[in-house]
Every structure is written in structure tokens, then in C-alpha cells.
């Protein structure tokens, strides 16, 4: 049975010619918002509007995730070493 394509539940820029929709891949892979958004923009690149714009959007969401991870690492480092909880014994 073929999926019904419509702009709300099955947009053609995500569905046409594909076995899986990005929303299903994102859910199956357990991606967070930033990585899921990057996946979504990569999957539709050139299928809805400007390919470069979609790839730039994907790049931006990947950068958001990198920045978040780096921030978390800094916070972990700061809490472990700067506050004195890790000292020589």
C-alpha cells in the first residue's frame, strides 16, 4: 500500500521516491532536536527550495550541537577542576 502524499502528513519533499520519511529515521535513531533538524534539512536538500540554503541550515544545526557539546564539556571540566573538588591527595 502506497502512502498518501499531502503537504501536512506526508510532504512530497520528504516522501517522493523514498522508503522512509526523515521523521521516522530521526525517531528510530533517537536524534535530539539539533541532529534531527540537520537530518531533516539534509534529506530535503534540493527537493524544496534552494539546495545550498537547506545544506546551510543543516550545517547551522550541526554547529548548534557542537557548541552545546563543547559548552557541556567546559561545564563538566569547570565543575570537576575549578571548584576544587578534584585535588591532589
RAGIVEN-V991750 format. One record per run of one state. SS is the DSSP state (A for helix, B for strand, O for the rest). FROM is the first residue (numbers start at 1). TO is the last residue. If there is no record, write none. Layout:
ss: (SS,SS)
from: (FROM,FROM)
to: (TO,TO)
//
This chain:
ss: (O,B,O,B,O,A,O,A,O,A,O,A,O)
from: (1,6,7,10,11,12,16,22,30,33,45,51,83)
to: (5,6,9,10,11,15,21,29,32,44,50,82,89)
//
